[in-house]
């Protein structure tokens, strides 16, 4: 049996595209989500410790909700897979590391299509994954 490990940053941007155009019987899907990284925020740099704890709790609750929705969506589509929470400051690095460690043969991720100036200043997760991944990358643009 052939297994494909499919990764993507979880924004529900490319789920319909993946299911319609890419998924094949026998593929194993790993849906990854890299939430906000709060571990390196210092009190003088950002929110108060109490607010930081609130933000961490909100992030964890949002991640749990996404995990539940992913499991429901995969089950409804009859797709074998699992939700994987990644933790790290740079999502693109975490996606590439996870793809390498699990032997992924394709990364599928969405892009929000931010403007050139914002992408230049802040960087692009999908662009970084495309340049650093050791397997093919399929980027699905969100059509709002």
ChimeraX attribute file (.defattr): number of C-alpha atoms within 10 A of each C-alpha:
attribute: neighborCount
match mode: 1-to-1
recipient: residues
	/A:1	5
	/A:2	7
	/A:3	14
	/A:4	18
	/A:5	18
	/A:6	26
	/A:7	25
	/A:8	26
	/A:9	23
	/A:10	22
	/A:11	15
	/A:12	14
	/A:13	20
	/A:14	21
	/A:15	20
	/A:16	11
	/A:17	16
	/A:18	16
	/A:19	13
	/A:20	10
	/A:21	8
	/A:22	13
	/A:23	15
	/A:24	13
	/A:25	12
	/A:26	12
	/A:27	17
	/A:28	18
	/A:29	20
	/A:30	21
	/A:31	24
	/A:32	25
	/A:33	22
	/A:34	20
	/A:35	20
	/A:36	16
	/A:37	15
	/A:38	15
	/A:39	11
	/A:40	9
	/A:41	13
	/A:42	12
	/A:43	10
	/A:44	8
	/A:45	8
	/A:46	10
	/A:47	14
	/A:48	13
	/A:49	13
	/A:50	8
	/A:51	11
	/A:52	17
	/A:53	13
	/A:54	13
	/A:55	15
	/A:56	16
	/A:57	12
	/A:58	12
	/A:59	16
	/A:60	14
	/A:61	12
	/A:62	13
	/A:63	18
	/A:64	14
	/A:65	11
	/A:66	17
	/A:67	20
	/A:68	12
	/A:69	13
	/A:70	20
	/A:71	16
	/A:72	12
	/A:73	13
	/A:74	18
	/A:75	12
	/A:76	9
	/A:77	9
	/A:78	10
	/A:79	18
	/A:80	14
	/A:81	17
	/A:82	14
	/A:83	20
	/A:84	15
	/A:85	14
	/A:86	17
	/A:87	16
	/A:88	16
	/A:89	15
	/A:90	14
	/A:91	23
	/A:92	22
	/A:93	16
	/A:94	19
	/A:95	27
	/A:96	21
	/A:97	16
	/A:98	17
	/A:99	23
	/A:100	14
	/A:101	9
	/A:102	11
	/A:103	15
	/A:104	22
	/A:105	16
	/A:106	18
	/A:107	26
	/A:108	21
	/A:109	28
	/A:110	21
	/A:111	18
	/A:112	14
	/A:113	15
	/A:114	11
	/A:115	8
	/A:116	11
	/A:117	9
	/A:118	11
	/A:119	13
	/A:120	10
	/A:121	8
	/A:122	9
	/A:123	13
	/A:124	19
	/A:125	18
	/A:126	24
	/A:127	14
	/A:128	15
	/A:129	22
	/A:130	19
	/A:131	11
	/A:132	14
	/A:133	19
	/A:134	17
	/A:135	16
	/A:136	13
	/A:137	21
	/A:138	19
	/A:139	19
	/A:140	19
	/A:141	14
	/A:142	13
	/A:143	8
	/A:144	6
